[in-house]
């Protein structure tokens, strides 16, 4: 393969990986914030 073809292929793979990571971050953000920062429960007597 020519160098230009390799750059195009790896560039495309990089863009796909970045898009998937962005989508996964958008989906996972609300779930992870609930796990990491639970709402404080205060019990009154």
CHARMM internal coordinates of N, CA and C (Angstrom, degrees):
IC EDIT
DIST 1 N 1 CA 1.4552
DIST 1 CA 1 C 1.5216
ANGL 1 N 1 CA 1 C 109.77
DIST 1 C 2 N 1.2817
ANGL 1 CA 1 C 2 N 113.05
DIHE 1 N 1 CA 1 C 2 N 149.13
DIST 2 N 2 CA 1.4485
ANGL 1 C 2 N 2 CA 117.30
DIHE 1 CA 1 C 2 N 2 CA 177.32
DIST 2 CA 2 C 1.5149
ANGL 2 N 2 CA 2 C 110.16
DIHE 1 C 2 N 2 CA 2 C -78.98
DIST 2 C 3 N 1.2909
ANGL 2 CA 2 C 3 N 114.78
DIHE 2 N 2 CA 2 C 3 N 159.84
DIST 3 N 3 CA 1.4735
ANGL 2 C 3 N 3 CA 120.07
DIHE 2 CA 2 C 3 N 3 CA -178.20
DIST 3 CA 3 C 1.5304
ANGL 3 N 3 CA 3 C 111.14
DIHE 2 C 3 N 3 CA 3 C -60.94
DIST 3 C 4 N 1.3121
ANGL 3 CA 3 C 4 N 115.95
DIHE 3 N 3 CA 3 C 4 N -37.93
DIST 4 N 4 CA 1.4702
ANGL 3 C 4 N 4 CA 120.08
DIHE 3 CA 3 C 4 N 4 CA -179.08
DIST 4 CA 4 C 1.5295
ANGL 4 N 4 CA 4 C 110.93
DIHE 3 C 4 N 4 CA 4 C -64.29
DIST 4 C 5 N 1.3220
ANGL 4 CA 4 C 5 N 117.44
DIHE 4 N 4 CA 4 C 5 N -38.88
DIST 5 N 5 CA 1.4604
ANGL 4 C 5 N 5 CA 121.66
DIHE 4 CA 4 C 5 N 5 CA 178.19
DIST 5 CA 5 C 1.5277
ANGL 5 N 5 CA 5 C 111.15
DIHE 4 C 5 N 5 CA 5 C -65.34
DIST 5 C 6 N 1.3368
ANGL 5 CA 5 C 6 N 115.55
DIHE 5 N 5 CA 5 C 6 N -40.84
DIST 6 N 6 CA 1.4623
ANGL 5 C 6 N 6 CA 118.89
DIHE 5 CA 5 C 6 N 6 CA 179.21
DIST 6 CA 6 C 1.5299
ANGL 6 N 6 CA 6 C 111.17
DIHE 5 C 6 N 6 CA 6 C -64.91
DIST 6 C 7 N 1.3139
ANGL 6 CA 6 C 7 N 116.41
DIHE 6 N 6 CA 6 C 7 N -41.70
DIST 7 N 7 CA 1.4655
ANGL 6 C 7 N 7 CA 119.72
DIHE 6 CA 6 C 7 N 7 CA 178.96
DIST 7 CA 7 C 1.5184
ANGL 7 N 7 CA 7 C 110.29
DIHE 6 C 7 N 7 CA 7 C -63.16
DIST 7 C 8 N 1.3288
ANGL 7 CA 7 C 8 N 116.89
DIHE 7 N 7 CA 7 C 8 N -41.01
DIST 8 N 8 CA 1.4611
ANGL 7 C 8 N 8 CA 120.61
DIHE 7 CA 7 C 8 N 8 CA 179.01
DIST 8 CA 8 C 1.5270
ANGL 8 N 8 CA 8 C 110.79
DIHE 7 C 8 N 8 CA 8 C -64.96
DIST 8 C 9 N 1.3213
ANGL 8 CA 8 C 9 N 116.83
DIHE 8 N 8 CA 8 C 9 N -41.74
DIST 9 N 9 CA 1.4707
ANGL 8 C 9 N 9 CA 120.26
DIHE 8 CA 8 C 9 N 9 CA -178.65
DIST 9 CA 9 C 1.5290
ANGL 9 N 9 CA 9 C 111.04
DIHE 8 C 9 N 9 CA 9 C -66.02
DIST 9 C 10 N 1.3321
ANGL 9 CA 9 C 10 N 116.57
DIHE 9 N 9 CA 9 C 10 N -48.63
DIST 10 N 10 CA 1.4579
ANGL 9 C 10 N 10 CA 119.25
DIHE 9 CA 9 C 10 N 10 CA -179.39
DIST 10 CA 10 C 1.5276
ANGL 10 N 10 CA 10 C 111.92
DIHE 9 C 10 N 10 CA 10 C -68.63
DIST 10 C 11 N 1.3087
ANGL 10 CA 10 C 11 N 117.00
DIHE 10 N 10 CA 10 C 11 N -32.02
DIST 11 N 11 CA 1.4605
ANGL 10 C 11 N 11 CA 119.95
DIHE 10 CA 10 C 11 N 11 CA 175.22
DIST 11 CA 11 C 1.5114
ANGL 11 N 11 CA 11 C 111.46
DIHE 10 C 11 N 11 CA 11 C -64.34
DIST 11 C 12 N 1.3301
ANGL 11 CA 11 C 12 N 115.95
DIHE 11 N 11 CA 11 C 12 N -42.96
DIST 12 N 12 CA 1.4583
ANGL 11 C 12 N 12 CA 120.41
DIHE 11 CA 11 C 12 N 12 CA 177.45
DIST 12 CA 12 C 1.5273
ANGL 12 N 12 CA 12 C 111.20
DIHE 11 C 12 N 12 CA 12 C -63.29
DIST 12 C 13 N 1.3208
ANGL 12 CA 12 C 13 N 116.59
DIHE 12 N 12 CA 12 C 13 N -44.12
DIST 13 N 13 CA 1.4652
ANGL 12 C 13 N 13 CA 120.17
DIHE 12 CA 12 C 13 N 13 CA 178.48
DIST 13 CA 13 C 1.5290
ANGL 13 N 13 CA 13 C 110.99
DIHE 12 C 13 N 13 CA 13 C -63.00
DIST 13 C 14 N 1.3172
ANGL 13 CA 13 C 14 N 116.30
DIHE 13 N 13 CA 13 C 14 N -37.97
DIST 14 N 14 CA 1.4636
ANGL 13 C 14 N 14 CA 120.02
DIHE 13 CA 13 C 14 N 14 CA 178.20
DIST 14 CA 14 C 1.5178
ANGL 14 N 14 CA 14 C 112.06
DIHE 13 C 14 N 14 CA 14 C -65.52
DIST 14 C 15 N 1.3326
ANGL 14 CA 14 C 15 N 116.96
DIHE 14 N 14 CA 14 C 15 N -40.45
DIST 15 N 15 CA 1.4609
ANGL 14 C 15 N 15 CA 120.06
DIHE 14 CA 14 C 15 N 15 CA 177.81
DIST 15 CA 15 C 1.5164
ANGL 15 N 15 CA 15 C 111.85
DIHE 14 C 15 N 15 CA 15 C -66.24
DIST 15 C 16 N 1.3300
ANGL 15 CA 15 C 16 N 117.10
DIHE 15 N 15 CA 15 C 16 N -39.12
DIST 16 N 16 CA 1.4625
ANGL 15 C 16 N 16 CA 120.81
DIHE 15 CA 15 C 16 N 16 CA 177.62
DIST 16 CA 16 C 1.5241
ANGL 16 N 16 CA 16 C 110.17
DIHE 15 C 16 N 16 CA 16 C -64.37
DIST 16 C 17 N 1.3268
ANGL 16 CA 16 C 17 N 117.11
DIHE 16 N 16 CA 16 C 17 N -43.83
DIST 17 N 17 CA 1.4636
ANGL 16 C 17 N 17 CA 120.79
DIHE 16 CA 16 C 17 N 17 CA 179.60
DIST 17 CA 17 C 1.5291
ANGL 17 N 17 CA 17 C 110.82
DIHE 16 C 17 N 17 CA 17 C -63.66
DIST 17 C 18 N 1.3331
ANGL 17 CA 17 C 18 N 117.26
DIHE 17 N 17 CA 17 C 18 N -40.43
DIST 18 N 18 CA 1.4585
ANGL 17 C 18 N 18 CA 120.80
DIHE 17 CA 17 C 18 N 18 CA 179.16
DIST 18 CA 18 C 1.5269
ANGL 18 N 18 CA 18 C 110.87
DIHE 17 C 18 N 18 CA 18 C -66.08
DIST 18 C 19 N 1.3181
ANGL 18 CA 18 C 19 N 117.03
DIHE 18 N 18 CA 18 C 19 N -39.82
DIST 19 N 19 CA 1.4659
ANGL 18 C 19 N 19 CA 120.42
DIHE 18 CA 18 C 19 N 19 CA 178.92
DIST 19 CA 19 C 1.5220
ANGL 19 N 19 CA 19 C 110.79
DIHE 18 C 19 N 19 CA 19 C -65.43
DIST 19 C 20 N 1.3119
ANGL 19 CA 19 C 20 N 117.11
DIHE 19 N 19 CA 19 C 20 N -42.97
DIST 20 N 20 CA 1.4688
ANGL 19 C 20 N 20 CA 120.26
DIHE 19 CA 19 C 20 N 20 CA 178.65
DIST 20 CA 20 C 1.5283
ANGL 20 N 20 CA 20 C 111.38
DIHE 19 C 20 N 20 CA 20 C -65.25
DIST 20 C 21 N 1.3185
ANGL 20 CA 20 C 21 N 117.23
DIHE 20 N 20 CA 20 C 21 N -38.63
DIST 21 N 21 CA 1.4659
ANGL 20 C 21 N 21 CA 120.33
DIHE 20 CA 20 C 21 N 21 CA 178.54
DIST 21 CA 21 C 1.5262
ANGL 21 N 21 CA 21 C 110.27
DIHE 20 C 21 N 21 CA 21 C -66.47
DIST 21 C 22 N 1.3229
ANGL 21 CA 21 C 22 N 117.44
DIHE 21 N 21 CA 21 C 22 N -38.30
DIST 22 N 22 CA 1.4592
ANGL 21 C 22 N 22 CA 120.91
DIHE 21 CA 21 C 22 N 22 CA 178.04
DIST 22 CA 22 C 1.5238
ANGL 22 N 22 CA 22 C 111.02
DIHE 21 C 22 N 22 CA 22 C -64.96
DIST 22 C 23 N 1.3113
ANGL 22 CA 22 C 23 N 117.07
DIHE 22 N 22 CA 22 C 23 N -45.26
DIST 23 N 23 CA 1.4583
ANGL 22 C 23 N 23 CA 120.98
DIHE 22 CA 22 C 23 N 23 CA 179.10
DIST 23 CA 23 C 1.5225
ANGL 23 N 23 CA 23 C 110.42
DIHE 22 C 23 N 23 CA 23 C -63.87
DIST 23 C 24 N 1.3218
ANGL 23 CA 23 C 24 N 117.39
DIHE 23 N 23 CA 23 C 24 N -43.16
DIST 24 N 24 CA 1.4670
ANGL 23 C 24 N 24 CA 120.96
DIHE 23 CA 23 C 24 N 24 CA 179.02
DIST 24 CA 24 C 1.5230
ANGL 24 N 24 CA 24 C 110.55
DIHE 23 C 24 N 24 CA 24 C -63.54
DIST 24 C 25 N 1.3276
ANGL 24 CA 24 C 25 N 117.64
DIHE 24 N 24 CA 24 C 25 N -37.97
DIST 25 N 25 CA 1.4626
ANGL 24 C 25 N 25 CA 120.71
DIHE 24 CA 24 C 25 N 25 CA 178.00
DIST 25 CA 25 C 1.5145
ANGL 25 N 25 CA 25 C 112.16
DIHE 24 C 25 N 25 CA 25 C -65.97
DIST 25 C 26 N 1.3266
ANGL 25 CA 25 C 26 N 116.63
DIHE 25 N 25 CA 25 C 26 N -40.05
DIST 26 N 26 CA 1.4647
ANGL 25 C 26 N 26 CA 119.87
DIHE 25 CA 25 C 26 N 26 CA 179.03
DIST 26 CA 26 C 1.5246
ANGL 26 N 26 CA 26 C 110.58
DIHE 25 C 26 N 26 CA 26 C -66.07
DIST 26 C 27 N 1.3154
ANGL 26 CA 26 C 27 N 116.72
DIHE 26 N 26 CA 26 C 27 N -39.57
DIST 27 N 27 CA 1.4696
ANGL 26 C 27 N 27 CA 120.21
DIHE 26 CA 26 C 27 N 27 CA -179.71
DIST 27 CA 27 C 1.5246
ANGL 27 N 27 CA 27 C 110.76
DIHE 26 C 27 N 27 CA 27 C -72.43
DIST 27 C 28 N 1.3181
ANGL 27 CA 27 C 28 N 117.78
DIHE 27 N 27 CA 27 C 28 N -40.24
DIST 28 N 28 CA 1.4611
ANGL 27 C 28 N 28 CA 121.49
DIHE 27 CA 27 C 28 N 28 CA -173.41
DIST 28 CA 28 C 1.5262
ANGL 28 N 28 CA 28 C 113.27
DIHE 27 C 28 N 28 CA 28 C -82.03
DIST 28 C 29 N 1.3138
ANGL 28 CA 28 C 29 N 119.33
DIHE 28 N 28 CA 28 C 29 N -20.52
DIST 29 N 29 CA 1.4642
ANGL 28 C 29 N 29 CA 121.43
DIHE 28 CA 28 C 29 N 29 CA -174.73
DIST 29 CA 29 C 1.5284
ANGL 29 N 29 CA 29 C 113.29
DIHE 28 C 29 N 29 CA 29 C -58.00
DIST 29 C 30 N 1.3295
ANGL 29 CA 29 C 30 N 120.56
DIHE 29 N 29 CA 29 C 30 N -49.28
DIST 30 N 30 CA 1.4732
ANGL 29 C 30 N 30 CA 118.75
DIHE 29 CA 29 C 30 N 30 CA 179.77
DIST 30 CA 30 C 1.5301
ANGL 30 N 30 CA 30 C 113.00
DIHE 29 C 30 N 30 CA 30 C -64.26
DIST 30 C 31 N 1.3234
ANGL 30 CA 30 C 31 N 116.57
DIHE 30 N 30 CA 30 C 31 N -35.39
DIST 31 N 31 CA 1.4620
ANGL 30 C 31 N 31 CA 120.16
DIHE 30 CA 30 C 31 N 31 CA -179.36
DIST 31 CA 31 C 1.5240
ANGL 31 N 31 CA 31 C 110.15
DIHE 30 C 31 N 31 CA 31 C -69.00
DIST 31 C 32 N 1.3223
ANGL 31 CA 31 C 32 N 116.84
DIHE 31 N 31 CA 31 C 32 N -44.45
DIST 32 N 32 CA 1.4583
ANGL 31 C 32 N 32 CA 120.05
DIHE 31 CA 31 C 32 N 32 CA -177.03
DIST 32 CA 32 C 1.5266
ANGL 32 N 32 CA 32 C 112.40
DIHE 31 C 32 N 32 CA 32 C -69.92
DIST 32 C 33 N 1.3177
ANGL 32 CA 32 C 33 N 117.85
DIHE 32 N 32 CA 32 C 33 N -33.31
DIST 33 N 33 CA 1.4642
ANGL 32 C 33 N 33 CA 118.50
DIHE 32 CA 32 C 33 N 33 CA 178.59
DIST 33 CA 33 C 1.5207
ANGL 33 N 33 CA 33 C 110.83
DIHE 32 C 33 N 33 CA 33 C -67.24
DIST 33 C 34 N 1.3100
ANGL 33 CA 33 C 34 N 117.49
DIHE 33 N 33 CA 33 C 34 N -33.52
DIST 34 N 34 CA 1.4717
ANGL 33 C 34 N 34 CA 120.02
DIHE 33 CA 33 C 34 N 34 CA 176.11
DIST 34 CA 34 C 1.5218
ANGL 34 N 34 CA 34 C 111.62
DIHE 33 C 34 N 34 CA 34 C -67.43
DIST 34 C 35 N 1.3281
ANGL 34 CA 34 C 35 N 116.13
DIHE 34 N 34 CA 34 C 35 N -34.56
DIST 35 N 35 CA 1.4674
ANGL 34 C 35 N 35 CA 119.44
DIHE 34 CA 34 C 35 N 35 CA -179.44
DIST 35 CA 35 C 1.5298
ANGL 35 N 35 CA 35 C 110.26
DIHE 34 C 35 N 35 CA 35 C -76.19
DIST 35 C 36 N 1.3343
ANGL 35 CA 35 C 36 N 117.42
DIHE 35 N 35 CA 35 C 36 N -45.23
DIST 36 N 36 CA 1.4645
ANGL 35 C 36 N 36 CA 121.09
DIHE 35 CA 35 C 36 N 36 CA -175.12
DIST 36 CA 36 C 1.5211
ANGL 36 N 36 CA 36 C 112.63
DIHE 35 C 36 N 36 CA 36 C -76.17
DIST 36 C 37 N 1.3165
ANGL 36 CA 36 C 37 N 117.74
DIHE 36 N 36 CA 36 C 37 N -36.74
DIST 37 N 37 CA 1.4597
ANGL 36 C 37 N 37 CA 121.59
DIHE 36 CA 36 C 37 N 37 CA -176.40
DIST 37 CA 37 C 1.5240
ANGL 37 N 37 CA 37 C 110.09
DIHE 36 C 37 N 37 CA 37 C -122.92
DIST 37 C 38 N 1.3187
ANGL 37 CA 37 C 38 N 116.96
DIHE 37 N 37 CA 37 C 38 N 75.60
DIST 38 N 38 CA 1.4627
ANGL 37 C 38 N 38 CA 118.40
DIHE 37 CA 37 C 38 N 38 CA 179.74
DIST 38 CA 38 C 1.5306
ANGL 38 N 38 CA 38 C 110.47
DIHE 37 C 38 N 38 CA 38 C -67.78
DIST 38 C 39 N 1.3032
ANGL 38 CA 38 C 39 N 115.93
DIHE 38 N 38 CA 38 C 39 N 149.01
DIST 39 N 39 CA 1.4636
ANGL 38 C 39 N 39 CA 119.71
DIHE 38 CA 38 C 39 N 39 CA 179.04
DIST 39 CA 39 C 1.5261
ANGL 39 N 39 CA 39 C 108.80
DIHE 38 C 39 N 39 CA 39 C -69.81
DIST 39 C 40 N 1.3105
ANGL 39 CA 39 C 40 N 115.94
DIHE 39 N 39 CA 39 C 40 N 138.06
DIST 40 N 40 CA 1.4507
ANGL 39 C 40 N 40 CA 121.01
DIHE 39 CA 39 C 40 N 40 CA -178.08
DIST 40 CA 40 C 1.5224
ANGL 40 N 40 CA 40 C 109.62
DIHE 39 C 40 N 40 CA 40 C -74.97
DIST 40 C 41 N 1.3035
ANGL 40 CA 40 C 41 N 115.58
DIHE 40 N 40 CA 40 C 41 N 130.41
DIST 41 N 41 CA 1.4581
ANGL 40 C 41 N 41 CA 121.18
DIHE 40 CA 40 C 41 N 41 CA 178.40
DIST 41 CA 41 C 1.5235
ANGL 41 N 41 CA 41 C 107.58
DIHE 40 C 41 N 41 CA 41 C -103.67
DIST 41 C 42 N 1.3137
ANGL 41 CA 41 C 42 N 116.00
DIHE 41 N 41 CA 41 C 42 N 122.24
DIST 42 N 42 CA 1.4648
ANGL 41 C 42 N 42 CA 121.15
DIHE 41 CA 41 C 42 N 42 CA -179.06
DIST 42 CA 42 C 1.5205
ANGL 42 N 42 CA 42 C 107.52
DIHE 41 C 42 N 42 CA 42 C -111.03
DIST 42 C 43 N 1.3135
ANGL 42 CA 42 C 43 N 115.53
DIHE 42 N 42 CA 42 C 43 N 125.32
DIST 43 N 43 CA 1.4632
ANGL 42 C 43 N 43 CA 119.93
DIHE 42 CA 42 C 43 N 43 CA -179.91
DIST 43 CA 43 C 1.5248
ANGL 43 N 43 CA 43 C 108.64
DIHE 42 C 43 N 43 CA 43 C -101.37
DIST 43 C 44 N 1.2962
ANGL 43 CA 43 C 44 N 116.19
DIHE 43 N 43 CA 43 C 44 N 127.20
DIST 44 N 44 CA 1.4638
ANGL 43 C 44 N 44 CA 121.63
DIHE 43 CA 43 C 44 N 44 CA 177.51
DIST 44 CA 44 C 1.5310
ANGL 44 N 44 CA 44 C 108.61
DIHE 43 C 44 N 44 CA 44 C -101.32
DIST 44 C 45 N 1.3263
ANGL 44 CA 44 C 45 N 115.10
DIHE 44 N 44 CA 44 C 45 N 142.18
DIST 45 N 45 CA 1.4682
ANGL 44 C 45 N 45 CA 118.72
DIHE 44 CA 44 C 45 N 45 CA 176.86
DIST 45 CA 45 C 1.4986
ANGL 45 N 45 CA 45 C 110.14
DIHE 44 C 45 N 45 CA 45 C -108.46
END
COOR INIT
IC SEED 1 N 1 CA 1 C
IC BUILD
